[in-house]
Amino acid sequence: MTGYAAGARDLGQAILNLELKSVNSRYLDIGFRVSEDLRSLEMPIREQISARMQRGKVECRAYLQSQENGVRNTTPNDAALARLAAMQDIVRQALPQAQPLSVAEILGWPGILSRQELSADQLQTECLALLAQLLEEFLATRAREGEKLAAILRERTARMRELVTRVGPLLPQVLGDYQERLSAKLREAVANLDEDRIRQEVGVFAARVDVAEELARLSTHLDEVERVLKKGGVVGKRLDFLMQELNREANTLASKSVSAEITGIALELKLLIEQMREQVQNLE
């Protein structure tokens, strides 16, 4: 299912930006677009997403945005001070008239008071906390889409059940029509053929085209689809399997059909199953 969430967290010297978006996929596929300073967080981010999702092609984007007014250290950097003092001595040896640097000039020199750096542990803690917050919003959007898809599947299931119930009453008429056609053809071919032989042929035909078992299994699978949808939760893979079973029974119904009406019903069933299968692959 599709989903989107984005957020930011002010860390003082920088702003952490995090974005999640997903498109449909039968499996869970997590990709990253992160800045180098966050590259070490890919694994913990992946683990946190995997714990909440099972399907979807997810893209995670994360980066730090520097702030000009970020918090600075109040203690000068000793190494930077030493380098600046050495440069001042060299300049004043060459230009004795040059004035020494003031305290304000020294403190304003690049690198003397550097911005405080976040530790790796602190950065991971902040990032995962923001991710947990975004995942709630992200999964909520997917859940809303899932409810819409479930409503579509229920509607298709009801239509399939209606089609299945139409097949049974058609079978006696189909067998009766076949018996009349077979009797006429056999009498034309063999003048003395007895009625027992005709009944035997009709019996063999009736056994070959009997679809009671297929209709029963179709109804059972439709019951299971409705049960799974009502239960909710992670249902995608279970429904995927049920679509395969429904399609198998619809194929058998079509192969046994000896009437245009039953063939039409079987084909409509297959169309509805295919429509459902496409939607099911989008469900978690």
Order of alpha helices (4+ residues) and beta strands (2+ residues): beta-beta-beta-alpha-beta-alpha-alpha-alpha-alpha-alpha-alpha-alpha-alpha
